């Protein structure tokens, strides 16, 4: 009887070991890979608004926004009816083909057609270009490609490239063609 009991326990142990080994093996057969860590979020055809504590900062209609998972980098396509507010009132109208915005650093890059014009100013001004880079830390706007600046004068000012330091007021112009009046 001892011998049968010994063989039975040995077979039961072997069966249990085989069952556990098969369970471990089979557990990994149907695993799916984890989702990618860089899942993009896509918004199509909408409106967006930026808000300061008490007033609006900006607003715009867009065709498409692609954002990374934590929404720190936004790629915007076809921006229409963009408005930048100053002291709670519309200050600039903006239209752009494509922009990339870093929401943490508050920097942006615009590529493709870009049109910016003043709103409600006594002297209407606007400019058109195909490249703009804003560095919020340095408070500089770099327009590296040809810019056409329109004012109340008949002929526009044509500039090859332009760098404006908003903090210091320093302006660097290259390849200027047209009249300039400084106040």
Order of alpha helices (4+ residues) and beta strands (2+ residues): alpha-beta-beta-beta-beta-beta-beta-beta-beta-beta-beta
